[in-house]
Amino acid sequence: MTLTVSLAQLGPTTADIGHNTGLLADAYDRAVRAGADVVVFPEMAVTGYCILDLVEDDTFVDRNREALSELATRTGETAAVVGFVDRDGEARYNAAAVCQHGEVAGTARKVLLPNYRYFDDERYFEPGEEVAPIAVDVGDTTVSLGVSVCEDLWDDAYDRRPVRELVDGGADVVVNLNASPFEVGKRADRARVVRDHVDATGVPVLYVNTAGVADVGRNVIVFDGDSLAVDATGALVARGAQFDTDLLTVTLDDDGVGQHVSGGVAAADGPLVPAGETVKPERRERELFEALAFGLRGYARRTGFETVIESVSGGIDSSLGLAICVEALGPDNVVAYNLPSSVNTETTKGIAADLAANLGVDYRVVPVQSSFEELLDTYESHAGPVSRGVAKENLYARVRGLLMMLASNDSGGLLVTNGNETEMALGYVTLYGDACGGLSILGDLSKRDVYDVARYVNERAGEAVIPEAVFDIPPSAELSADQVDPFDYDVVAPVVSDLLEGRLSPAEVVARFERRALDPERYRPDDEGRTVYDKFDAEGFSTVVYDTYRRMKQNTFKRVQTPPVVAVSGRAFGTDFREPIINGWDGR
């Protein structure tokens, strides 16, 4: 017997049950035409995964169950495995229904409930208790389908082993429904986890993931697809597209050996990755660039924005930001503004103009000096002179923010912000100034990542789309004459990443320096070849680390008021990093 399975890698819209039902029905029809015996949809495909407290709304949950029943009536010989929210009295379950011949043939409930990062399954759901395969008809015989949901596959930290239980119960093949967020470098980990289960059980595992965008309030989550089909030999037979919807179809013979049929990516001859071979990590810069563009595109579409507004200064951050906007929505849907003052240099103004021309976007220049002077004069005429230079500098940024919000309100375009992870940590963004906007597209990239991804943009294009001059000028906010950022980003950026993404304490970062054990991928030599160990002794490095921690703590109040961050790393500012504003701990 040959079993043909389609993995429907879709991007449901959060809580739009009607829209999502239409996506599911269309994909089911396409799977039938592809000859599928079974089509598998992602986790909570009917509702979208990040519905948060909507799961407490009885009417909403009941409507999603009605939609599931309506989908079931559409099924014929091709079985459909559909993620939805199940309900038993007051208890809610993250579940998957197996539908065939016009009815629900069985239901599997998620057993392992994650409670980390963005995941709050323990808050919203009860765990499934019974684990057993569900029989589906395939021609004149039946197949025992082992249905598991997301975390049930990632079982290392749990006492139960749902996949093992399914196989012990007689499952011929295991399918796993996911809403697995993108994280740079995660693709190899996914393949490893799936293959470990195949190696342990000898049963094929088919992994389907969401390909879309959702949010948890303070973070925009990118689900990157990358569905996987691993056969009984442990060979990676095919995988779904990354950062796109897809319908991946494979066949399995009596021995569980797989063959690619259509959709996705597969080797021309034999499996994509033979059994026993390592799945190599993807190039970091490519994944980051495509993830941010995909995240922006999905967020804009799902929130009703057709155009994007980007303020370009001639610096590296806004240069990369504009390139991401163009990749996401196309040049015709992007408007770039340069907002020069008397302290902006001809160099940066020229870079901004060249960048906009290279990317083919509508480019507008709105000088801010006269507005700055009028506001300053109005204030000083009535309230007295402004004594602090930083207050005047921030006024430049706030005039720009005011004008950009005016442009957004007038055009209906989405204003994006360009503060990167390092600057947000250090407080080197102006609240109600350059922090204005509806989405932070660089807020999960370190300053070094910004440079790396910007260079990748040029490499990818085969030309200097981002003008080479921007890589050579010293980083500057240009809020006063001859201003230069007061940080060594080659050192401070990885320190921030260690504290945030690495979850290290300041003391541990210093201890690793003393052991010369800092992550060499983060603490790379600078352009002159100097390492962090060349630049600092232990006391000097400790001063940098604790000053960075102090700045992070003091600027929490800014971060909680800035736009949601597109999350692409192991830990992002926002919901992923829950920090108190009132915080007396100095890290020592």
NUKE-90691 format. One record per residue: residue in one letter; x, y, z of N, C-alpha, C in turn. Coordinates in steps of 0.2 Angstrom, whole numbers, plus 5000, padded with zeros to 4 digits. Atoms other than C-alpha are relative to their C-alpha. Example, Ala and Ser with C-alpha at 12.3 -4.5 7.8 and 13.67 -1.06 7.14 Angstrom:
2
A500449945000506249785039500450065000S499649944999506849955036499650055003
//
This chain:
588
M500449945000500050005000500450065000T499649935000500650184996499550055004L500449954996500050325008500350074997T499849945003500050495000499750055005V500249954995500050645012500250074998S499849935002499950825009500050045007L499949954994500550955022499950074998A500349935002499551115020500350055005Q499649954996500751245026499750074999L500449945001499551395028500150055005G499949944995499551565037499350035002P500749984998497851585046500150075003T500049934997497351765052499749995007T500250014993497151775070499350025001A500750004998495351745076499550024994D500449995006494651765058499849934998I500250075001493751605058499749994993G500350005006492751635042500650004994H499550005005494351675032500449945000N499650064999495351535039499649944998T500450055003493951415035500149994993G499950005007494051465017500749984998L499350035001495951435017500049935000L499950074999495751265024499649964994A500450045005494351215012500350004993D499750005006495351274997500649965000A499450045000496951185002499849935000Y500250075000495951025005499849984993D500250025007495251034987500649994996R499350015003497051054981500349945001A499750064998497650914991499649944997V500450055003496250804984500249994993R499850005007496750854966500849975000A499350035000498550804971500149935002G500050074999498050634975500149985007A499950014993498150644994499549955003D500550044995497450515006499950035006V500149964994497750625020500350074999V499849935000497950815022500150035007V499849984993498750885038500050085000F500049924999498451075043500450015006P499649984994499451175056499650005006E500349994994499051195074499550065001M500549955000497451285078499950044994A500149975006497251325060499350034999V500649975001495451365062500050075003T500049934997495751515074500750045000G499349975000497651555072500249985007Y499850034993498751505087500050065005C499949954994499051675096499350045001I500649964999497251715101500050025007L499949984993497751745119499349995004D500650014996496251785130499349994997L500650025004495051755116499749935001V500150074999495151575121499549995006E500550004995494051625136499350024998D500649985003492651685125499649944998D500450065001491351545125499750004992T500349995007490551615109500549994994F499550005005492151625100500249924999V499850075000492651445105499549964996D500650045003490951375100500050014992R500049985007491051465083500649964996N499450035003492751385080499849924999R500250075000492051215084499449984994E500550005006490551245072500350004993A499749995007491751295058500449934999L499750075001492651125061499549954998S500550045003491051035059499850014993E500249985007490651125043500649974996L499450035004492451075037499949934999A500050075001492150895041499549984995T500550025005490550895031500350004993R499750005006491650935016500449944998T499550055001492750785018499749944996G500250075003492650625007500549955002E499550064999493950485005500650035003T499449974998495350605008499950035008A500149984993495550625027500350075001A499749944998495950795035500150015007V499849994993496850835051500150075001V500149934999496351005057500150025007G499949974993497051105072499450055002F500649954998495651195082500050005008V500150004993495151235100499449965002D500550054998494151095108499850035007R500349984994493051125123499649945003D500450054996492251015137499850045006G500249954994491251125149500450065000E499649944999492451255155500749994998A499350025002494051155150500150024992R499849995007494851215133500649954999Y499550045003496051105123500350024994N499749995006497251135110500049934996A500150075003496750995098500050004993A500050015007496750915081499449954999A500550045002495250835073500249964994V499950045007495350695060499349994997C500650005003493950715048500049964994Q500050045007493450595034499249984999H500650025002491850545025499450045003G500649964998490850695031500050015007E500149994992491150685050500750005003V499450004996492450695064500149935002A499950074999493250525065500349995007G499750004993494250565081500450065001T499749944997495150695091500649995004A499450004996496850715098500150075003R499949934996497250845112500750005002K499349984998498950925115500149985007V499950034994499750835129500550055004L499449964997501350945133499850074998L500249935001500851125136500650055002P499449964998502351245135499850065004N500149944995502551395147500650045000Y499349965000504051495141499950044993R500049955005504451635129499350034999Y500749975002502751685120499549955002F500550055000501951525124499750005007D500450004993500551525138499549944999D500550065000499751355134499749985007E500250024994499751315152499450045003R500549954997498651475156499449984996Y500750005004497351435142499749935000F500250075002497251245140500149955006E499950064996497051085149500449954996P499650055004498250945144499649944998G500350065002497650795134500349955004E499850064996497650635144500149944996E499950065004497350495132500450014993V499649995006498550465118499949934996A500150065004498050335104500050024993P500149995007498150325085499350014998I500750005003496650365075500049974993A500050035006496150255061499750044994V500349975006495850325043500049954995D500150045006495250235028500450024994V499649985006496450225013499949944995G500350055005495650124999499749955004D500350054997495249955005500349985007T499750024993496249955021500050075004T500049944995496550075036500750015002V499449984998498050165042499950035007S500049974994498350205060500450075001L499749935000498750395061500250025007G499849974993499750455076500050084999V500149935001499150635078500350035007S499749964995500250755089500050074999V500049935001500250935092500650045003C499449964998501851045092500449975005E499550024994502651025109500049935001D500050074998502150845110500649974996L499450025003503650825098500750025004W499449974997504850935108500049985008D500250034994504750815123500649995005D499450014996506550825131499950025007A500049974993506050925146499449975004Y500650024997504450825150500149935002D500050074998504050665159499749954995R500450045005502850605145500350004993R499750015006503350545128499449994995P500650025004501750565117500249974993V499950035006502550515101500249935001R499950074998503250355109499449975001E500650034998501550325116499649984994L500450015006500750345099500349944996V499650055003502050225091499849935003D500150064996501850095105499249984999G500750025001499950105102499849984993G500150035007500150055084500050054994A500049955005500350215074500549984994D499650015006500950185056500450064998V499749935002501450365053499850055006V500249944995501550515065500050064996V500149935002500950685060500050055006N500049954995501350835070499850074997L500249935002500451005069500350055004N499649954996501351155073499850084998A499949935001501351345075500750025003S499349994998503251355077500350064998P499749935003503951535077500749994998F499449995003505451575067500550025006E499449974996507151595076500649984996V499450015004508751615067500449945002G499650064998509651445066499649945002K500450054997508151345071499849944995R500250055005507851245055500449945001A499650064998509251125059499849975006D500350024994508551105076499449964999R500650045002506851055069500249934997A499950065003507550925058500349955004R499750044995508650855072499549975004V500550034996507150835083499549954997V500450045003506050755070500449934998R499650065001507450635065500149965006D499950044994507750585083499549965001H500650044999505950525084500049944995V500050065005506150425068500549955002D499550044998507750355074499849955006A500250034994506950305090499549954999T500650035001505350235083500049964994G500150045007505650175065499450024996V500749985003504050265060500150074997P500049935003503950415048499750055004V500349944997503650585055499950054995L500249955004502750715045499850065004Y500049944996502950895052499750064996V500349945004501751035046500050065004N500049944997502051215051499650064997T500349945002501151375050500550044996A499549955004501851505037499650065000G500449944999501151675043500350045005V499949954995501151815055499550005006A500549994995500351835072500350055005D499749964995500651935088499849985007V500250014993500651925107500050075003G500049934998500452115109500750034999R499449965000502252175112500549974995N499650035005502952055099499649974994V500350035006502552005081500449944999I499750075001502851825078500049984993V500050025007503451755062500049925000F500050075001502951575058500349994993D499650005006504151525044499849944996G500150065004503351365037500649955001D499450055000504851245033499749935003S500250074998503751085035500549954998L499550055001504650925035499749934999A500250075001504450745029500649965001V499450044999505650625036499749935000D500350065001505350445031500349955005A499850044995505650285041500749985000T499350015000507450275036500450065003G499649944997507850445044500250054995A499849965005508050525027499550065000L500449945001507350705025499850004992V500250015007506350675009499850074997A500349945003505550845007499950055006R500149954995505351015016499650054996G500449955003504051155013500450064999A499749945001504551325008500150045006Q499949964994505251445021499750074998F500249935001504351615023499550004994D500650005005502851565011499649945001T500450064999501351455011500249954995D499850065005501451285002499649955001L500350065000500651124999500549944998L499550055001501950985001499749935000T500350065001501450814995500649955000V499550055001502450654998499649935001T500350075000502150464997500449965005L499650054996502650325009499849934998D500250075002502750145004499949965006D500150044994502449995015500550005005D499450004996504150005022500150075004G500049934997503850195027500650044996V499549965004505150245013499650064996G500349955003504650415007500250024993Q499849975006504650504990499650064999H500349935001504250684985499649994994V500549995006502750714974500050074997S500149945003502450894973500150055006G500049954995502651064982500750005003G499450004996504051114993500749994997V499450015003505851074990500349935001A499750074999506650904987500649994995A499450015004508250834979499749974993A500250035006508050784961500049925000D499950085000508650604964500149995008G499950024993508450534982499750055004P500249954995508050624998500450065000L499749934999508450805002500649995004V499450024996509650745016499949935002P500050074998510050565017500049985007A500050024993509850465033500750015003G499349994997511350505045500450064999E499749945001511850665037499750065004T500249944996511850825046499650054996V500349945003510650965041500350065002K499549944999511751115039499650065002P500349934998511251285047499950044994E500149955005510551415035500550065001R499649944999511551575032499650055004R500449954995511051695046499750064997E500249935003510951855036499449994995R500650025004509751775023499449995004E500650014996508651715036499750065003L500249944996508551875046499750054995F500349965005508251975030499349984998E500750035002506851865024499550005005A500550004994506051845041499750075001L500249944998505952025044499550034994A500449985006505252065026499349965001F500650045000503951915028499650035006G500349974994503551985046499650064998L500349935001503252165040499449994995R500550015005502252105025499449975003G500550044997501151985035499650055005Y500349964995500852115049499650064996A500349955004500452255036499349984997R500650035003499152145027499549995005R500550034996498352075042499750065005T500249944996498152255050499750054995G500449965005497452335034500450064997F499649955003498952435029500349984993E499850025007499352445010500750034998T499449965001500852565011500450015007V499649994994502352595023500450064999I499649934999503252755028500649985004E499450014997505052755032500450065000S499549945000506152895038500749984999V499350025002507852885031500550065002S499649954997509252975039500750004996G499350015002510752915029500549965004G499750044996511252805043499949924998I500150075001511452615043499349975001D500650034998509852575052499450014995S500549985005508652665041500149984993S499950035006509552605026499849934999L500250075000509252425030499350005001G500750004999507552465036499650024993L500349985006507052545019500149944995A499950055004507752395010499549945002I500550054997506652275021499350024998C500749975002505152385017499949984993V500150015008505452374998499949924999E500050075001505752184999499349975002A500650024998504152165009499450024996L500649975004502952274999500150024993G499949985007503752324983500150085001P499849935000504452504979499450045000D500649965001502752564974499650025006N500450004994502052544991500450035006V499649984995503452625001500250084998V499849935001503752815004500550015005A499549984996505352875011500150075001Y499949934998505653035020500750025003N499449974997507253135024499850065003L500249944996507053265038500650035002P499349974998508653365038499950065004S500049944996509053495051500750044998S499449975002510553615051500649965002V499450044997511653485060500149944995N499950055005511353355046500650014995T499549985005512853335035499849984993E500250015007512853335016500149934998T499950085001513553155017499449965001T500650044998512053085026499450024995K500649985005510853185015500149974993G499850035006511753115000499849935000I500150084999511652935006499349994999A500750015000509852955009499750004993A500249995007509453014992500249954995D499750065005510552884983499649945002L500350064997509752744994499350004997A500750005002507952794989500049994992A500050015007508452814971500249934998N499850075001509352644971499449955001L500650044999507752564978499450014997G500649985004506552654967499450025004V500649984997505452724980499850085000D500249924999504452894982500450035005Y499549974995505753004991499850075001R500249934998505253165000500450035005V499649964995506253295009499650055004V500449954996505453395023500550035006P499549974995506753515032499650015007V500349994993506453525051500250065004Q499649954996507553665056499550065003S500549944998506153805056499549985005S500550034995504953695065500349995007F499650014994506253655078500150075004E499949934997506653845081499450035002E500649974998504853895082499849975006L500250034994504453765095500550025006L499549984995506053805105499850075002D500149934998505653985104499350015004T500649994997503853965109500149975008Y499950034994504353855124500450055005E499649964996505753975130499750075001S500449934999504654135128499549995006H500550014995503454065140500249965006A499850044995504353945151500750015002G499349994999506154005151500449964996P499550035004507753945143500149935002V499850074999508153765140500749995001S499350004997509653725150500449944997R499750065001510053545145500149994992G499950015007510853515128499649944997V500350065002510053335127499250024999A500749985001508353415128499950034993K500049975006508653515113500149954994E499950065004509353365104499449964999N500650045000507853265108499450034996L500549965004506753405101500049994993Y499950015007507453375084499649934998A500350065001506953195085499250005001R500750004998505253235092499650044994V500349975006504853355077500049954995R500050055006505353215065499449955002G500650054998504153095075499350034998L500749975001502753225074499850004993L500150005008502953245055499949944997M500150075003503053065052499349975002M500750034998501453025062499550044996L500549975004500653165052500049974993A500050045006501153075036499749945000S500350064999500552915043499250015000N500749994999498852985048499750034993D500349975006498653085032500049954994S499950055005499152935020499749945002G500250064998498552795030500549945000G499450055001500252715028500349985007L499750024994501152615042500750035001L499449974998502552705050500449955004V499650054997503952585054500650045004T499549974996505352625067500749964999N499350035002507252585065500549995006G499550014994507952575083500149925000N499850075000508952415084500049975007E499950034993509152295099500550045004T499549974996510752375105499850075002E500249934999510052555104499450005005M500550004995508452505113500249985007A499850024993509352415127500450065003L499649944997510452575129499650065001G500449945000509052695128500250054995Y499749955005509852775113499550014994V500549985004508152805105499650055003T500349954997507052955108499249985000L500750014999505352925115499650054997Y500449955003503953005105500450044994G499649975005505353045092500149944995D499950055004506152915082499749935002A500450064998505252785092499350004998C500650005003503652835084499849954995G500150045006502752715073499549945002G500550064999501652555072500449945000L499650065000503052425070500750015001S499350005000504852405075500349944996I499850055005505652305061500849985002L499350024998507452305068500249995007G499950004992507152295087500349945002D499750064997507752115088500749994996L499450015003509352145078500550045004S499549964997510952195086500350044995K499749955005511952335079500549974995R499550035005513252215072499649964995D500550035005511752115064499850054995V500349955005511152275056500550014994Y499549995005512852295047500149944996D499950065004512952115042499449994995V500650015005511152105035500150054995A500049955005511452265026500549984995R499550025005513052195018499749944995Y500350055004512052045013499550034995V500449975005510752155004500350024994N499649985006512052224993500349934996E499750075003512852044990499449974996R500650035003511051984986499850034993A500249965005510752124974500650004994G499550005004512452104966500350074998E499849935001512752294968499950045006A500049964994512852434981499350035000V500749975000510952454983500050055006I499949964994511352525001500750034998P499449975002512752654997500649985004E499550024996514452595002500250055005A499849954995514752765011499749995007V500350014993513552715025500349955004F499650054996514652575030500750035003D499349974998516152695032499950065005I500149944995515352845042499949975007P500250024993515352835061499350005002P500750004998513652795068499950065004S500249944996512752955074499350014999A500749985000511053015078499950064997E500049935003511453185071499550045003L500449964996510553275084500450075002S499649954998511953395087500650004995A499550005005513453455076500649955002D499550054999514853325075499949955005Q500250054995513953205086500249934997V499850075002514553025086499749955006D500250054995513752875095500549985005P499550014995514652855112500149935002F499950074998514852665111500449974995D499750055005515952535104499649944999Y500550055001514652435096500349934999D499750075001515852285092500049975007V500050034994515852255111499350015004V500649994996514252335118499449964997A500550045003513152245105500049935002P500050074997513652065110499950005007V500250004993513552115128499350005001V500750005000511752165126499749934998S500350065003511452005116500149945006D499950044995512251905130499550005006L500549994994511151985144499349994998L500750015002509551975133499949934997E500150075003509651825122500349945003G499650064997510951725131499749995007R500250014993510051755148500549995005L499550004996511651785156500050065005S499949954995511951885172500650044998P499449975001513152025171500649975003A499550044997514251925183500349954996E499850065005514251775171500450034994V499649975006514751885156500750025002V499349984998516251955166500449945001A499650064998516751785172500249964993R499950035006516651715154500650044997F499449965002517851865149500649975003E499450024996519051815163500249934998R499850075003519051635156500150004993R500050005008519151695138499649954997A500550055003517651595135499350044997L500649965003516451735127499949964993D500250035006515551675112500350034994P499649965005516751705097499550024994E500449985005515251715085499750075002R500349934998514551865095500650055001Y499449954999516251945100500549994995R499650015006517051945083500550065000P499549945000518652055080499750064996D500349955004518252225074500450014993D499749995006518752295057500750005000E499249994999520552325063500349935002G499850064998520652145069500149995007R499950004993520652185087499449965004T500550044996519752065099499850045006V500249974994518852115115500549995005Y499550014996520252035124500650054999D499549955002521452155115499850075003K500349944998520352305120500050015008F500149994993520052275138500449955005D499850054995520752205154499349985004A500650024996519552125167499650055003E500449944997519152285176499750044995G500349965005518852385160499449974997F500650035003517652255153499549995005S500550004995516752235169499650075001T500349935000516452425169499550004994V500550005006515652405151499449965002V500650044999514552265156499550035005Y500549984995513852335172499750074998D500349945003513652505163499449984995T500550025005512652415149499449985004Y500650034996511552325162499750065003R500349944997511252495171499650034995R500349965005510752575155499349964998M500650045002509552425150499550015006K500550004995508752435167499750075000Q500249935000508552625167499550024994N500449985006507752625150499449954998T500650045001506452495152499350044999F500649965001505152635153499950024993K500049995007505552675135499749944996R500150065005505452505128499249985001V500750024999503652465136499650054996Q500449955004503052625126500150004993T499850005007503852585109499649954996P500550055004502952485095500249935001P499850075000502952295094500649994996V499450025003504552215089499949934996V500050065004504652085075500649955003A499650054997505451935084500449954996V499650045005506851845075500549965004S499550034996508051795089499849955005G500150054994508151675104499650045006R500449964995507351815115500050074998A500149935002506651985110499850045005F500349954996506252145119499249994999G500750015000504352135123499749955004T500350054996503251995129500549955001D499550064999504751875127500550025005F499649974994505751985140499650045004R500549964996504652035154500450035006E499649964995505552165164499650055003P500349954996504952275178500350074998I499849935001505052465176500350025007I499749984993505352485195500549945001N499550055000506952385197500650025004G499449984996508252405211500649965000W499550055001509352265206500650034996D499549975004511052325200500549954996G499750055004511652155193500649975004R499450034996512952125207499849965006
//
